[in-house]
């Protein structure tokens, strides 16, 4: 058991953080790059898809309070992430932090868990991106063969000048009178992942600059929605008051609506916050990580929480929450204002927004692989650095290739909940790690200090576990099976090749 709980010495982490040369990651990211990286990874599916679903299925107009609750949970975790990132400016995020405080076995579990979070999350977002892009192109009367825009076996029909899944055809329409097609594979989603992976191979600086430009465009479009929607609500207050009433719909007996619906909604939209933790995976590429990482993590979290609350409030004021369980709720909301070009603009924003989410997730996944490989827990190819681009190119390509096939062939439905439970587990371990490190090394230099320790870490742990308890049972089953598969790899390969296990004695965090 003592072998499993060996921690990675702080001296080893400090040495890795100070490495330079062509075999190391290139430090090229500023605090602005890190903030926009976080915003780019966060603002996407949460605003463009999950807001409407959470309102319609779980919380009603009180979905804005669900975002407040989720933001508070993220705030506790974000403070802990910021302290770790300032102390340990190493790629790897929660995996590295767990290794330094709770031991190798816990580190492996969280690293394998992050694979679930980032890889499957990117695949889910790619499917959404494909849907929005196809919808945008069809609105412009540009048609991609429908067989290449859906997963195998999906039945599609041509209605109102656009291809749509047969299951979403409005009631009363006879499908036998419409043109049919059957999906072969989602080529659009596959190409999206391949394109993002290519950008990440070429270079993190180039990726960050592209991301910054896209984030500016995306925030501008979100701002336009808030202005148009807010102006319409001011001019039609009776409509908004009608849609906001009752603010807490009556409970349905299954944990939805009422006051408990706020928590259920918060757990369902937690996917919307995946991204701020991806900032910490880029710590080894920040110019001044001790200063820039806390700014990047907390800055992106604050900006996105405020935007989520505003968008959900305006959206439920424009459209009754019962009608928002659609793939493009924000487009529906802006259509309600009567602004004809609004739907087109929102779809453009969704295409850009979901693209940067994919970039952030794939960036995080390849950096976690890089860190685990550097520690000997994965094969050496996963930490190979390209001599010119100075990026972990092989792991980026491998991850991109695997993820590209997921949305192309797999009809993924409840994947966002699976990603939610992975994220919340990571938050729990990071909060616990900060508390443990404060006890073991109270005098360690901390460029950023989490306030009110151990209160903040304890609240972070409890709130994350509470939201995990609100998730469907199937998510717990899948996570347990996923972790079991990871343990087979750990005991079959990782423990035999671990650099920490090769140390002469158990490390105590020297």
Secondary structure, DSSP 8 states (H G I E B T S, - for coil): -TTTT----HHHHHHHHT--STTS----B-HHHHHHHHHHHHTTHIIIIIHHHHIIIIIGGGHHHHHHHHHHHHHHHHHHHHHHHHH---TTTHHHHHHHHT-HHHHHHHHHHHHIIIIIHHHHHHHHHHHHHHHHHHHTT----GGGSS-TT-EEEEETTEEEEGGGS-TT--GGGS-EEE----HHHHHHHHHHHHHHHH-HHHHHHHHHHHHHHHHHHHHHHHHHHHHHHHHTHHHHHHHTSSSS----SSS-STTHHHHHHHHHTGGGGTTHHHHHTTGGGBTTHHHHHHHHHHHHHHHHHHHHHHHHHHHHHHS-GGG--STTHHHHHHHTTT-TTHHHHHHHHHHHHHHHHHHHHHHHHHHHHHHHHHTTSS-GGGG---TTT-S-HHHHHHHHHHHHHHHHH---SSHHHHHHHHHHHHHHHHHHHHHHHHHH-TTS--SS--SSTTHHHHHHHHHHHHHHHTS-HHHHHHHHHHHHHHHHHIIIIIHHH-TTTTSSS-----
